[in-house]
Amino acid sequence: MTDDAGTIRPEEEYRAFLEQGRFMLLRGRASGRFMFYPRVAEPGTGATDLEWVEASGEGTVYSTTTIGQKPPKEPYNVALIDLKEGPRMMSRVDGIASADVRIGMPVKARVIRENDTPLLVFEPA
Protein backbone atom coordinates (compact mmCIF):
# COMPACT_ATOMS: atom_id res chain seq x y z
CA MET A 1 0.00 0.00 0.00
CA THR A 2 1.32 3.40 -0.93
CA ASP A 3 0.07 6.89 -0.14
CA ASP A 4 -0.48 9.71 -2.65
CA ALA A 5 3.26 10.49 -2.60
CA GLY A 6 4.11 6.86 -3.47
CA THR A 7 5.43 6.04 0.01
CA ILE A 8 5.28 2.33 0.89
CA ARG A 9 3.29 1.67 4.08
CA PRO A 10 3.81 -1.99 5.13
CA GLU A 11 2.28 -1.48 8.58
CA GLU A 12 -0.94 -0.18 6.99
CA GLU A 13 -0.97 -3.17 4.62
CA TYR A 14 -0.54 -5.57 7.58
CA ARG A 15 -3.45 -3.91 9.42
CA ALA A 16 -5.60 -4.03 6.26
CA PHE A 17 -5.01 -7.80 6.07
CA LEU A 18 -6.03 -8.13 9.74
CA GLU A 19 -9.21 -6.19 8.91
CA GLN A 20 -9.93 -8.95 6.37
CA GLY A 21 -9.27 -11.59 9.05
CA ARG A 22 -5.97 -12.63 7.43
CA PHE A 23 -2.58 -13.10 9.11
CA MET A 24 0.08 -12.23 6.54
CA LEU A 25 3.88 -12.02 6.80
CA LEU A 26 6.44 -10.39 4.56
CA ARG A 27 9.01 -12.68 2.90
CA GLY A 28 12.10 -11.81 0.90
CA ARG A 29 11.74 -13.28 -2.58
CA ALA A 30 15.46 -13.95 -3.06
CA SER A 31 16.26 -15.15 0.47
CA GLY A 32 12.96 -16.82 1.33
CA ARG A 33 13.26 -15.33 4.85
CA PHE A 34 10.10 -14.28 6.66
CA MET A 35 10.05 -11.18 8.84
CA PHE A 36 7.92 -9.54 11.45
CA TYR A 37 7.29 -6.58 12.11
CA PRO A 38 6.31 -5.30 8.61
CA ARG A 39 9.03 -3.17 7.05
CA VAL A 40 10.20 -1.81 3.70
CA ALA A 41 13.49 -3.75 3.52
CA GLU A 42 14.78 -7.12 4.70
CA PRO A 43 16.89 -6.90 7.88
CA GLY A 44 20.53 -7.74 7.30
CA THR A 45 20.42 -7.50 3.51
CA GLY A 46 18.41 -4.36 2.81
CA ALA A 47 16.66 -6.20 -0.02
CA THR A 48 13.36 -4.69 -1.08
CA ASP A 49 12.05 -7.67 -3.06
CA LEU A 50 9.41 -8.38 -0.41
CA GLU A 51 6.10 -10.16 -0.89
CA TRP A 52 3.11 -10.82 1.37
CA VAL A 53 2.51 -14.51 2.18
CA GLU A 54 -0.29 -16.11 4.19
CA ALA A 55 1.14 -17.24 7.54
CA SER A 56 0.47 -20.74 8.82
CA GLY A 57 -0.55 -19.27 12.18
CA GLU A 58 1.37 -22.00 13.97
CA GLY A 59 3.79 -21.11 16.71
CA THR A 60 5.36 -21.93 20.04
CA VAL A 61 5.43 -19.84 23.21
CA TYR A 62 9.02 -18.65 23.67
CA SER A 63 8.40 -16.53 26.77
CA THR A 64 5.42 -15.36 28.80
CA THR A 65 4.53 -13.18 31.75
CA THR A 66 1.28 -12.47 33.57
CA ILE A 67 0.21 -8.88 34.12
CA GLY A 68 -1.95 -8.39 37.19
CA GLN A 69 -4.70 -5.79 37.24
CA LYS A 70 -6.83 -4.27 39.96
CA PRO A 71 -9.97 -6.32 40.62
CA PRO A 72 -12.44 -6.86 39.13
CA LYS A 73 -10.27 -6.95 36.00
CA GLU A 74 -8.66 -10.29 35.26
CA PRO A 75 -4.89 -10.69 34.80
CA TYR A 76 -3.65 -11.14 31.25
CA ASN A 77 -0.50 -12.54 29.66
CA VAL A 78 2.04 -11.08 27.29
CA ALA A 79 3.85 -13.73 25.28
CA LEU A 80 6.65 -13.92 22.75
CA ILE A 81 5.66 -16.42 20.08
CA ASP A 82 8.13 -18.14 17.75
CA LEU A 83 6.26 -18.51 14.48
CA LYS A 84 6.67 -21.67 12.37
CA GLU A 85 7.99 -19.42 9.57
CA GLY A 86 10.85 -18.18 11.79
CA PRO A 87 10.07 -14.70 13.15
CA ARG A 88 9.25 -14.03 16.77
CA MET A 89 6.37 -11.73 17.68
CA MET A 90 4.71 -10.34 20.79
CA SER A 91 1.07 -11.13 21.43
CA ARG A 92 -1.02 -12.91 24.05
CA VAL A 93 -2.48 -16.38 24.48
CA ASP A 94 -6.27 -16.47 24.92
CA GLY A 95 -8.55 -19.35 25.82
CA ILE A 96 -6.76 -20.38 29.03
CA ALA A 97 -5.86 -18.74 32.33
CA SER A 98 -2.81 -16.47 32.06
CA ALA A 99 -0.97 -18.48 34.69
CA ASP A 100 -1.43 -21.65 32.59
CA VAL A 101 0.46 -20.33 29.55
CA ARG A 102 3.75 -22.25 29.39
CA ILE A 103 7.03 -21.91 27.52
CA GLY A 104 7.11 -24.46 24.69
CA MET A 105 3.31 -24.56 24.39
CA PRO A 106 2.14 -24.96 20.77
CA VAL A 107 -0.28 -22.21 19.76
CA LYS A 108 -2.39 -21.19 16.76
CA ALA A 109 -3.06 -17.59 15.61
CA ARG A 110 -6.51 -16.08 15.43
CA VAL A 111 -7.66 -12.60 14.39
CA ILE A 112 -10.16 -11.08 16.83
CA ARG A 113 -11.77 -7.65 17.21
CA GLU A 114 -11.09 -5.74 20.39
CA ASN A 115 -12.25 -2.15 20.90
CA ASP A 116 -13.37 -2.27 17.24
CA THR A 117 -9.78 -2.95 16.12
CA PRO A 118 -8.48 -6.21 14.59
CA LEU A 119 -5.90 -7.91 16.80
CA LEU A 120 -3.81 -11.05 16.33
CA VAL A 121 -3.86 -13.36 19.36
CA PHE A 122 -2.99 -17.00 19.88
CA GLU A 123 -4.79 -19.96 21.43
CA PRO A 124 -3.43 -23.31 22.59
CA ALA A 125 -3.10 -25.62 19.58
PyMOL commands that set and color helices and strands:
alter all, ss='L'
color gray80, all
select helices_A, chain A and resi 10-19+98-100
alter helices_A, ss='H'
color red, helices_A
select strands_A, chain A and resi 24-28+34-35+50-54+58-67+76-83+88-91+106-114+117-124
alter strands_A, ss='S'
color yellow, strands_A
deselect
rebuild
show_as cartoon
